[in-house]
Amino acid sequence: NNSNCQSAAHLIDQSWEKQVREATLKGNLGQLRRLSWAGQQSSWYINKCRDTDGNSPLHLALLTCQEDRMVVWLVREAGCDLHAGNNEGQFPTSLAKGEQRQLVDRLAELE
């Protein structure tokens, strides 16, 4: 067993997280739902994913102005935290702009 080798589980985990980020950036809510279900079978959760900048899928969805239904799903179904900061100290609540800001404020009130 070579100590320089990564475990298969670690590589699968990285691949799954990459797929979550790509689905978020492409606005593919159906794919996110499928990844969420598949990930839960292995104790991987969308709300725990972070990119190298510390952005959660919710950060990414707001930064790229994805549809409201994706933002709602990430908060209400996937459990993404509206108050979790990234490496720059940016919070999803501060990234929302325009109408999405109103949506995020309403979601925060429901927490």
Secondary structure, DSSP 8 states (H G I E B T S, - for coil): --TTS--HHHHHHHHHHHHHHHHHHHT-HHHHHHHHHHHHTTT--GGG---TT---HHHHHHHTT--HHHHHHHHHTS---TT---TT---HHHH--THHHHHHHHHHHH-
